[in-house]
Amino acid sequence: DMHAARIARLRERVSPVVITDHSHIFYLTGFAGSAGRLLVTDDDAVLFVDSRYFEYVSSEVPAARAVLIAGDYDGGTARHLAEIGLRAVSVEKGLTIAAFESFAAACAPSITVTAVDDPVKALREVKDNAERALIKDNLFRAECAFTKMLASVKEGMTEKELAAELDNRMRAEGGD
């Protein structure tokens, strides 16, 4: 699985680590929700989500185990870290200082929280064969959609109408 391989590559760089950037969570797990945190340890990947996403993640995101967060993400994540006995955890530097301090304060005093330079960025820069094939396939779909959209262009169409037509064609070609 592509996502499991990405998480394994992240583990080689840093572990345990909390990922908060939603684009990084999507890259690592395929989960595109608007809320969540990912904890990657040496032997587990846990996606903390609220009740809106729990069932979906449990059944549709095999790269990570779903854990339901009741309340705030800082507290829920911190409680889990304490429950599994972690003594130290890294957090990607994309958090604001206030958000980092809030998370660190929620953690037990026995847990050292450190910021780490963007651990996912380097993974995203180097594409493996599966990623290159996916990019090539998506490019083909985009070209097909654009070509079909051009055939429907009429004098007087607005940019919004063209954008809507292209969006519809992209979805028809399998885009999301």
C-alpha positions in Angstrom: 0.0 0.0 0.0 1.3 3.4 -1.0 0.3 5.1 2.2 1.8 2.4 4.4 5.1 2.8 2.5 5.0 6.6 3.0 4.5 6.1 6.7 7.4 3.6 6.8 9.7 6.2 5.1 8.6 8.8 7.6 9.5 6.4 10.5 13.0 6.2 9.1 13.4 9.9 9.4 11.7 10.6 12.8 9.6 8.7 15.3 7.5 9.2 17.3 6.1 12.3 15.5 2.8 14.1 15.5 1.6 15.4 12.1 -0.9 18.3 12.2 -0.7 19.7 8.7 -3.8 18.4 6.8 -2.0 18.1 3.5 0.6 16.0 5.1 -2.0 13.8 6.8 -3.6 13.3 3.4 -0.3 12.5 1.8 0.5 9.9 4.4 -2.9 8.3 4.9 -5.3 9.3 2.1 -7.6 11.0 4.7 -8.9 14.3 3.4 -11.0 15.5 6.3 -10.8 19.0 7.8 -9.7 17.9 11.2 -7.3 15.3 12.6 -3.9 14.5 13.9 -1.6 11.7 13.0 0.8 10.1 15.4 3.5 7.9 13.9 5.5 5.7 16.3 8.0 2.9 15.6 5.2 0.3 15.5 1.9 2.2 15.0 0.2 5.0 13.0 -2.8 6.5 14.8 -5.2 9.0 13.3 -7.0 11.0 15.9 -10.4 12.2 14.6 -13.6 13.5 16.1 -17.0 11.7 15.7 -17.6 13.2 12.2 -14.8 11.1 10.8 -14.4 8.1 13.1 -16.4 5.6 11.2 -14.9 6.6 7.8 -11.3 6.5 9.0 -12.0 3.1 10.8 -13.2 1.5 7.6 -11.6 3.5 4.7 -8.1 4.5 5.9 -6.1 1.3 6.4 -2.7 3.1 6.8 -3.7 4.3 10.3 -5.7 3.2 13.2 -8.6 5.5 14.1 -8.8 6.9 17.6 -11.9 8.9 18.6 -11.1 12.3 20.2 -13.7 13.6 22.6 -13.0 17.2 23.3 -9.9 19.1 22.1 -7.2 17.5 20.0 -4.4 18.7 22.2 -5.9 17.0 25.3 -6.9 13.8 23.4 -3.6 13.4 21.7 -1.7 14.1 24.9 -3.7 11.5 26.9 -2.9 8.9 24.3 0.8 9.7 24.4 0.7 9.2 28.2 -1.4 6.0 27.9 1.2 4.4 25.6 4.1 5.5 27.8 5.9 7.8 25.4 8.6 9.9 27.0 9.3 12.2 24.0 7.5 13.2 20.8 8.3 15.4 17.9 5.8 17.8 16.4 6.2 19.3 12.9 7.2 22.9 13.0 4.2 24.0 10.9 2.2 24.8 14.1 2.1 28.4 15.4 4.0 29.1 18.5 0.8 29.3 20.5 -0.5 26.0 19.1 2.8 24.3 19.8 2.8 25.7 23.4 -0.8 24.6 23.9 0.0 21.0 22.8 3.2 20.9 24.9 1.2 22.2 27.9 -1.5 19.5 27.5 1.2 16.8 27.6 2.2 15.3 30.9 5.4 16.8 32.4 7.1 13.4 31.8 6.7 13.9 28.0 9.3 16.0 26.2 7.8 17.8 23.2 10.2 19.1 20.5 9.6 20.8 17.2 11.1 19.1 14.1 11.6 20.7 10.7 9.0 19.6 8.2 9.6 15.8 8.2 7.1 15.2 5.4 8.4 17.7 2.9 11.5 15.7 2.0 9.4 12.6 1.5 7.1 14.5 -0.9 10.0 15.8 -3.0 11.1 12.4 -4.2 8.5 10.5 -6.2 8.5 6.7 -6.4 7.2 4.7 -9.3 3.7 4.5 -8.0 3.5 8.3 -7.5 4.9 9.0 -11.0 2.3 6.7 -12.5 -0.4 8.4 -10.6 0.8 11.8 -11.7 1.0 10.6 -15.3 -2.6 9.2 -15.1 -3.9 12.4 -13.6 -2.2 14.5 -16.2 -3.8 12.4 -18.9 -7.2 12.9 -17.3 -6.7 16.6 -17.0 -5.7 16.9 -20.7 -8.8 14.9 -21.7 -11.1 17.1 -19.6 -9.5 20.3 -20.9 -9.8 19.1 -24.5 -13.5 18.2 -24.1 -14.1 21.5 -22.3 -12.6 23.5 -25.2 -15.1 21.9 -27.6 -17.9 23.3 -25.5 -16.6 26.9 -25.4 -19.1 29.4 -26.9 -18.8 33.1 -27.6 -20.1 35.0 -24.6 -19.3 32.4 -22.0 -18.1 33.8 -18.7 -14.9 32.7 -16.9 -17.2 31.2 -14.2 -19.1 29.2 -16.7 -15.8 27.9 -18.2 -14.5 27.1 -14.8 -17.7 25.2 -14.0 -17.5 23.3 -17.3 -13.9 22.3 -16.7 -14.7 21.3 -13.2 -17.5 19.1 -14.4 -15.3 17.6 -17.1 -12.5 16.9 -14.5 -15.0 15.0 -12.3 -16.3 13.1 -15.3 -12.7 12.0 -16.0 -12.3 10.7 -12.4 -11.0 13.7 -10.6 -12.2 14.8 -7.2 
